Amino acid sequence: MKTVTLDIETIPDLDACQLAGVDPAEGFPAWPLHQMLCVSLLTCERIGWDEHRFEIETFSRSDHGERAIVAEVERRLQDATMVQTFNGRAFDLPVLLARAAVTGEETPALQRAGSRSSAGFHHDLMDTVTNSGAAVRPKLVELCAGLGIPAKLELGSSSVSRLAAAREFARIGRYCEQDVVSTWLAARRWEASHDPQSALAMWSKLATWIGEHQPRLAHLTAYTKLPDLQGGGRALDPVAVAAIRF
């Protein structure tokens, strides 16, 4: 079993925006009007009965063109058992496929991940937690906060364009890697609601791996602290209820 969790960071493609008559300063452009800055992938591979191997990689415009980034992602998905994203069907996969088309890269694995017929191959956590759109679509930081998972530790998405203009690609890459770790942990916590201890066991394995790869993974240190199971909390007394502001 080999799961690859994927996240991308982008900025507007100014030429495409001009052709579409869209001013990116007025809001977030639609996905066809974006170019990639980086892609981060967290790989978790089961290699024994209860052994797992982790790897995190980022491919950035600091040293890759968009076609090369797409090719690196394609190679890593070819032997994956599952691709995992948060809102990847609505954004990450369409952007990757669009940039593959623009740059001329063949991407059968990405095409498979982007197809609705491949539900067993691509797990979009957004679809799962919203029951395919029946519930309100949360932001990643909101879902993670509710599940006791760190997220968006240093930056917000609005900072990415500013950092790109300053060519601070390393900071963007660290931010993207934090997102894939948050996504992977959120999926484990959500899917293991029938067995919360298994989710914490997987989190513990991840935390051990992060601790073993310091200082390279210093930006992921927040994920080494495991949460306590809350047990539902105590009953709220009238004073506590009165203090809650809705």
N, C-alpha and C positions, 0 to 999 in steps of 0.2 A: 504494500500500500504506500503510494507516494503522492502526497498532497502538496500542491504548489499554490500558495496564497499570493495574490498579485494586486498591485496598486500602481497607478501612474500619476504623475504630476505634469501639468500642461500650462501653456500660455496661449493666448489667441494667435492664430495665423493671420497676420495683418493683411496679407495679399488676399486671402480668402474672404476676410471680413469686408475688405473694400469691394470685392466683386459682389458680395451679398448686400451691400449697402448697410452694413451693421457697424456701429461705433462701439468698440469694446469698452470704452470708458463709461458707457451708459448701463452696463450690466454684464452678466456672465453670458458669453455667446453660446449658441447651440453647439453640440459636440462636433459637427463636421467642420467647424471653424477654428479648431484647435490644432496646435502642433505639440509634440511631446518634449518634455524636459528630461524626464527620467522614468524608469520603471524599476520597482523593487519587487523581489520575489523571495518569499520565505518558504523553503522546502522542508517538509517533515516526512521522513521515510521510515517506515517500520522495517527493521532489519533482523528482528528476532521475536520471540514470543512476547517479550515485554521491553524490547529495546527500540529506541528511536534515534535517528540521526537528523540533526538540524543543519541547515545552511541558509545564509541570507546573502543576497547579491543585489547590487544596484548597477544599472547601466544608464549612463548619464550623457547629456549633450556636451559635457566637459571634454569627453574623449571619444564619443561615438556620434555618427550621424543617425538620423531617424531610421534609415533602412537597416543599419547595423543593430540598432536597438531592437527593432522588430525581429530581426533574424535571431538574436540571442534569446528573446522570449520564446520564439517558435521552437528553437532547439530544446529548451528546457521543458516545454509542454509535451513534446513528442512521446516521452515515456512516462508521463504523469498518469496516475490513476484518477485524480480529481484536480480540477482547477477551482480555486475558491476566491471570491471577491466580495466586496460590499458595494452594491449598486453597480456592479460590473456590467450587467446586461444593458443598463441605460447609458453608461458612459465609457468605462475603461475599454471594454471589448470593441464597441463601435469605433472609438478613436484609434485603437491599434489597427483595426481592419481598414479604416480609411487611410491611415498613413502607410499601410502596406500597399494599398492600391496606388497611392500617389507616388511611392518610391519604387514600385515594381517588384516587391518581395513576395514570393509564394508562401502561403501560410495555411496549410491544411489543418494543423492542430488548432490554430486560432480560429479558423472557420468553424471547426467542430465546436469549440467552446462558445462561439457566438451564436450558435443555432439553438432554437428552442427545442429541437428534437433531441438535443444532447443533455437533457436534464441530469442524467446520472454522471456526466463528465464535468459539467460546470455547476457548482453550487454557489448561487448568489445569495448571500446571507440576508440581503434586503428583502428578497422574495419570501424567504422563510419567516422572518420575524414579523412581516406585515401580512402574512397569509395571501401572498401575490397581490398586494395592494389593498386588501380589505381594511387594514389598520393604517393609521397615519404613518407616513414615511419619516423615521427619525434620522437625524444626523449620526455619524459614527460616534462622535463624542457623547451624544445623548444616550445612545444604546449602551456604550461602555460604562458611562457613569452609573446607569441603573444596574449594571451587572458587577460593579466594583472593580472595573478594569481601567488602568491609566490610558489616556488618549490625548492627542494634541498637546504634547508636553511643552513644546517650545514655541511653536508657530501656529498661526491659523492659515487657512487656504488663501486668504487675501494677501498674505505676506509673500506668496510664491513669486508673483510677477515682479515685485520690488527686488527680491533676492536674485532673480534671473537677470534683471537689468544690471545689477551689481556683480554678476557672474559669480555668485556665491553658491556654486553647484553642490559643494560638499554639504552645506546646511540643508539644502533642498533634499538631498539624498538621505540624510539622517531623518528628516521629517517623514519622508516616504517610507523608510524602513520602520519607523514607529507605527505608522498606519497599518502596515501589513501584520505586525505583531499584534496590535490591538484587534484587528479583524480575526486573526487566527484564534486568539483567546476568546473573543466574543462567540465565535462559532462553537468552540469547545464547551463554554458555559451554557449556551443555549441548547445544544444538542444533547447534553448530558443531564437535562433536568430530571430524568428518571433515575440518574445515578450521579449525584453531585460529586461524590468522592473521586470518580474517574476523571472528571474535569480538573479537579485540583491535582490529581496525580500527573496529568499531562502538563499542567502549568508548572508543577515542580520540576519536571524533566526539562522544560524550556528554561526555567530559572537557573538550573544547574549548568546548562549549556552556556547561557549568557555569562554566568560567573566564571566559567572556565576560559572565556575568551575576552578577558579584560587586558589592557584598556581598549582594545579594538571596538568592543561593543559597549563602551561607557554610556553612550546615548540611550541604551536599552536597560540601564540599571534599575529604573523604576519598576520594571516588570519582574524583578527577582523577589519582590515582597508579595507573598501569597495572602489572599484575603481570608478572613474567618467566615465560616458558614453562620449566617445570622440566626437561623432557627425561627424566623418569623417575628422576632422581637417580642417585647412585652405588650400587654394590652394597654391601650391609651386611656389615661384617666381624663376627666373633664378639663383639668388645667392644661394638660398637654394638647388636647384637641383645640382648646381656645387659643393656644399659641400659634397654631397653624394658620397661615394666610394663603388662601387659594386665589 
